């Protein structure tokens, strides 16, 4: 889901651009239903599933560090989100990102997580002979690591928070796991671009080219770091690329027909 909003600030003759508030999941919205054809004795491992979740978080952070990513911290509101969804799948044996009729971002918002980025991995495991806690945690983590979409979520450099929950179905003996990653909206990157020259300029973020008339201030709020490419003329070489940080003010001036860019 990708949302964009433009709002004009009439008091400061500026514009504010909010982009990249979205969720990403690694699968489509199909749902599986797990049933037992000939019900026999269901193995109950009586595992501490909270400990299994902690092991998965630890292994995920070890994986992130091995790939030169920062560790992610546990977010209580995301924990509430994954615990409810894992319990739902274990109770109903319905499996899928929209198994409960909602999407990951819906569930996060319902539990009060005001997100900038949200992503979700899910999985289930079953063994007729049962699991030990470390075996179950490793199996789930390794399964996600070796699946391209799940791996991408695990190694997302821009997420800062996580939560994991595992629930067991007494009906089928399956373990259902949910892993979420997030970046809260409070960590949006905000920067301003001010055109103090006497002529209009143009710059590019991703595939979008944006004009900036003289005297205009535009504020950008983005969820992920971006490169801003300033296009000073029709010449392909007459460009300048910067990667703003939150709080930066990029000021464009022009002297002797030459543009200058200051970062304040």
MARKOLTOR-48195 format. One record per residue (C-alpha): residue number from 1; x, y, z. Coordinates in steps of 0.25 Angstrom, whole numbers, plus 5000, padded with zeros to 4 digits. Example, Ala and Ser with C-alpha at 12.3 -4.5 7.8 and 13.67 -1.06 7.14 Angstrom:
2
seq=1 u=5049 v=4982 w=5031
seq=2 u=5055 v=4996 w=5029
//
This chain:
264
seq=1 u=5000 v=5000 w=5000
seq=2 u=5006 v=5013 w=4996
seq=3 u=5000 v=5026 w=5000
seq=4 u=5003 v=5040 w=4995
seq=5 u=4998 v=5054 w=5000
seq=6 u=5001 v=5068 w=4996
seq=7 u=4997 v=5080 w=5004
seq=8 u=4999 v=5094 w=5002
seq=9 u=5004 v=5103 w=5013
seq=10 u=4999 v=5117 w=5010
seq=11 u=5005 v=5123 w=5022
seq=12 u=5020 v=5121 w=5018
seq=13 u=5018 v=5120 w=5003
seq=14 u=5022 v=5105 w=5003
seq=15 u=5018 v=5091 w=5000
seq=16 u=5019 v=5079 w=5008
seq=17 u=5020 v=5065 w=5002
seq=18 u=5018 v=5052 w=5009
seq=19 u=5022 v=5039 w=5003
seq=20 u=5025 v=5025 w=5005
seq=21 u=5015 v=5021 w=5016
seq=22 u=5013 v=5007 w=5013
seq=23 u=5013 v=4992 w=5016
seq=24 u=5020 v=4981 w=5009
seq=25 u=5017 v=4966 w=5010
seq=26 u=5024 v=4955 w=5004
seq=27 u=5012 v=4947 w=4999
seq=28 u=4999 v=4950 w=4993
seq=29 u=4985 v=4950 w=5000
seq=30 u=4982 v=4936 w=4998
seq=31 u=4978 v=4927 w=5010
seq=32 u=4980 v=4913 w=5013
seq=33 u=4972 v=4904 w=5022
seq=34 u=4978 v=4893 w=5030
seq=35 u=4970 v=4881 w=5034
seq=36 u=4972 v=4867 w=5039
seq=37 u=4967 v=4856 w=5030
seq=38 u=4968 v=4844 w=5040
seq=39 u=4970 v=4850 w=5054
seq=40 u=4980 v=4843 w=5063
seq=41 u=4987 v=4847 w=5075
seq=42 u=4993 v=4861 w=5074
seq=43 u=5007 v=4863 w=5080
seq=44 u=5007 v=4874 w=5090
seq=45 u=5021 v=4878 w=5092
seq=46 u=5017 v=4888 w=5104
seq=47 u=5028 v=4898 w=5099
seq=48 u=5030 v=4911 w=5105
seq=49 u=5025 v=4919 w=5092
seq=50 u=5029 v=4932 w=5098
seq=51 u=5044 v=4927 w=5098
seq=52 u=5043 v=4921 w=5084
seq=53 u=5039 v=4936 w=5080
seq=54 u=5050 v=4941 w=5088
seq=55 u=5060 v=4932 w=5081
seq=56 u=5055 v=4936 w=5067
seq=57 u=5057 v=4950 w=5070
seq=58 u=5071 v=4947 w=5075
seq=59 u=5074 v=4939 w=5063
seq=60 u=5068 v=4950 w=5054
seq=61 u=5077 v=4961 w=5060
seq=62 u=5089 v=4952 w=5059
seq=63 u=5086 v=4950 w=5044
seq=64 u=5084 v=4965 w=5042
seq=65 u=5097 v=4968 w=5049
seq=66 u=5104 v=4957 w=5040
seq=67 u=5099 v=4965 w=5028
seq=68 u=5103 v=4978 w=5034
seq=69 u=5089 v=4983 w=5037
seq=70 u=5086 v=4989 w=5051
seq=71 u=5078 v=4981 w=5061
seq=72 u=5063 v=4983 w=5063
seq=73 u=5057 v=4985 w=5076
seq=74 u=5044 v=4979 w=5081
seq=75 u=5032 v=4988 w=5080
seq=76 u=5020 v=4985 w=5090
seq=77 u=5009 v=4989 w=5081
seq=78 u=5015 v=4980 w=5070
seq=79 u=5016 v=4969 w=5080
seq=80 u=5001 v=4971 w=5083
seq=81 u=4998 v=4970 w=5068
seq=82 u=5006 v=4957 w=5065
seq=83 u=5001 v=4950 w=5077
seq=84 u=4986 v=4952 w=5073
seq=85 u=4989 v=4948 w=5059
seq=86 u=4997 v=4936 w=5062
seq=87 u=4986 v=4932 w=5072
seq=88 u=4975 v=4934 w=5062
seq=89 u=4982 v=4925 w=5052
seq=90 u=4985 v=4914 w=5062
seq=91 u=4970 v=4915 w=5067
seq=92 u=4964 v=4914 w=5053
seq=93 u=4975 v=4907 w=5045
seq=94 u=4973 v=4918 w=5034
seq=95 u=4987 v=4922 w=5029
seq=96 u=4990 v=4935 w=5021
seq=97 u=4994 v=4949 w=5022
seq=98 u=4979 v=4953 w=5021
seq=99 u=4973 v=4940 w=5028
seq=100 u=4965 v=4948 w=5038
seq=101 u=4960 v=4958 w=5027
seq=102 u=4970 v=4969 w=5030
seq=103 u=4984 v=4972 w=5025
seq=104 u=4996 v=4974 w=5033
seq=105 u=4996 v=4989 w=5033
seq=106 u=4981 v=4988 w=5038
seq=107 u=4985 v=4979 w=5049
seq=108 u=4996 v=4988 w=5053
seq=109 u=4988 v=5001 w=5053
seq=110 u=4977 v=4994 w=5061
seq=111 u=4987 v=4992 w=5072
seq=112 u=4991 v=5006 w=5072
seq=113 u=5004 v=5005 w=5064
seq=114 u=5006 v=5017 w=5056
seq=115 u=5015 v=5012 w=5045
seq=116 u=5023 v=5018 w=5034
seq=117 u=5028 v=5004 w=5029
seq=118 u=5021 v=4991 w=5033
seq=119 u=5024 v=4977 w=5028
seq=120 u=5020 v=4963 w=5032
seq=121 u=5026 v=4949 w=5031
seq=122 u=5017 v=4937 w=5034
seq=123 u=5020 v=4922 w=5034
seq=124 u=5015 v=4909 w=5040
seq=125 u=5023 v=4896 w=5045
seq=126 u=5018 v=4882 w=5048
seq=127 u=5025 v=4870 w=5052
seq=128 u=5019 v=4856 w=5056
seq=129 u=5030 v=4854 w=5066
seq=130 u=5029 v=4868 w=5072
seq=131 u=5040 v=4879 w=5074
seq=132 u=5049 v=4885 w=5084
seq=133 u=5049 v=4900 w=5086
seq=134 u=5062 v=4903 w=5079
seq=135 u=5058 v=4893 w=5068
seq=136 u=5045 v=4900 w=5065
seq=137 u=5051 v=4914 w=5066
seq=138 u=5063 v=4910 w=5057
seq=139 u=5054 v=4904 w=5047
seq=140 u=5045 v=4916 w=5046
seq=141 u=5056 v=4926 w=5045
seq=142 u=5064 v=4918 w=5034
seq=143 u=5052 v=4916 w=5026
seq=144 u=5050 v=4931 w=5025
seq=145 u=5065 v=4933 w=5023
seq=146 u=5064 v=4924 w=5011
seq=147 u=5052 v=4930 w=5004
seq=148 u=5055 v=4943 w=4996
seq=149 u=5043 v=4951 w=5000
seq=150 u=5044 v=4947 w=5015
seq=151 u=5059 v=4950 w=5015
seq=152 u=5057 v=4963 w=5009
seq=153 u=5048 v=4967 w=5020
seq=154 u=5058 v=4961 w=5031
seq=155 u=5069 v=4970 w=5025
seq=156 u=5061 v=4983 w=5022
seq=157 u=5071 v=4993 w=5026
seq=158 u=5061 v=5004 w=5029
seq=159 u=5052 v=4996 w=5039
seq=160 u=5056 v=4999 w=5054
seq=161 u=5046 v=4990 w=5062
seq=162 u=5040 v=4976 w=5062
seq=163 u=5032 v=4966 w=5069
seq=164 u=5030 v=4951 w=5068
seq=165 u=5019 v=4941 w=5073
seq=166 u=5017 v=4926 w=5072
seq=167 u=5004 v=4919 w=5075
seq=168 u=5000 v=4904 w=5075
seq=169 u=4988 v=4898 w=5069
seq=170 u=4982 v=4887 w=5078
seq=171 u=4973 v=4883 w=5066
seq=172 u=4984 v=4880 w=5056
seq=173 u=4997 v=4881 w=5064
seq=174 u=5003 v=4892 w=5055
seq=175 u=5011 v=4903 w=5060
seq=176 u=5007 v=4917 w=5054
seq=177 u=5018 v=4928 w=5054
seq=178 u=5016 v=4943 w=5051
seq=179 u=5028 v=4952 w=5050
seq=180 u=5026 v=4967 w=5048
seq=181 u=5036 v=4978 w=5045
seq=182 u=5033 v=4993 w=5046
seq=183 u=5038 v=5007 w=5046
seq=184 u=5029 v=5017 w=5054
seq=185 u=5024 v=5029 w=5048
seq=186 u=5031 v=5037 w=5058
seq=187 u=5044 v=5033 w=5051
seq=188 u=5040 v=5039 w=5037
seq=189 u=5051 v=5047 w=5031
seq=190 u=5047 v=5061 w=5029
seq=191 u=5055 v=5072 w=5020
seq=192 u=5053 v=5085 w=5014
seq=193 u=5057 v=5090 w=5000
seq=194 u=5057 v=5105 w=4998
seq=195 u=5059 v=5112 w=4985
seq=196 u=5065 v=5126 w=4988
seq=197 u=5070 v=5128 w=4974
seq=198 u=5062 v=5137 w=4964
seq=199 u=5059 v=5125 w=4954
seq=200 u=5051 v=5112 w=4955
seq=201 u=5059 v=5100 w=4957
seq=202 u=5056 v=5085 w=4956
seq=203 u=5060 v=5073 w=4964
seq=204 u=5057 v=5058 w=4964
seq=205 u=5054 v=5048 w=4975
seq=206 u=5053 v=5034 w=4969
seq=207 u=5045 v=5035 w=4956
seq=208 u=5038 v=5048 w=4960
seq=209 u=5043 v=5061 w=4955
seq=210 u=5038 v=5073 w=4963
seq=211 u=5039 v=5088 w=4959
seq=212 u=5042 v=5098 w=4970
seq=213 u=5039 v=5112 w=4966
seq=214 u=5046 v=5124 w=4972
seq=215 u=5043 v=5127 w=4987
seq=216 u=5037 v=5114 w=4989
seq=217 u=5039 v=5104 w=5001
seq=218 u=5036 v=5090 w=5000
seq=219 u=5036 v=5080 w=5012
seq=220 u=5038 v=5066 w=5009
seq=221 u=5034 v=5055 w=5019
seq=222 u=5039 v=5041 w=5015
seq=223 u=5040 v=5027 w=5022
seq=224 u=5053 v=5023 w=5015
seq=225 u=5065 v=5031 w=5012
seq=226 u=5065 v=5036 w=4998
seq=227 u=5075 v=5043 w=4988
seq=228 u=5071 v=5056 w=4983
seq=229 u=5076 v=5060 w=4969
seq=230 u=5077 v=5074 w=4965
seq=231 u=5076 v=5077 w=4950
seq=232 u=5083 v=5090 w=4948
seq=233 u=5082 v=5091 w=4933
seq=234 u=5079 v=5082 w=4921
seq=235 u=5093 v=5077 w=4921
seq=236 u=5093 v=5062 w=4926
seq=237 u=5106 v=5065 w=4934
seq=238 u=5100 v=5078 w=4941
seq=239 u=5094 v=5071 w=4953
seq=240 u=5096 v=5070 w=4968
seq=241 u=5092 v=5058 w=4976
seq=242 u=5090 v=5059 w=4991
seq=243 u=5084 v=5049 w=5002
seq=244 u=5077 v=5058 w=5012
seq=245 u=5076 v=5054 w=5027
seq=246 u=5064 v=5058 w=5036
seq=247 u=5065 v=5073 w=5039
seq=248 u=5073 v=5077 w=5027
seq=249 u=5070 v=5090 w=5020
seq=250 u=5075 v=5090 w=5006
seq=251 u=5076 v=5104 w=5001
seq=252 u=5078 v=5108 w=4986
seq=253 u=5084 v=5121 w=4982
seq=254 u=5090 v=5126 w=4969
seq=255 u=5102 v=5135 w=4966
seq=256 u=5108 v=5138 w=4953
seq=257 u=5098 v=5129 w=4946
seq=258 u=5103 v=5117 w=4954
seq=259 u=5094 v=5110 w=4964
seq=260 u=5099 v=5107 w=4978
seq=261 u=5093 v=5097 w=4988
seq=262 u=5095 v=5099 w=5003
seq=263 u=5092 v=5089 w=5014
seq=264 u=5087 v=5095 w=5027
//
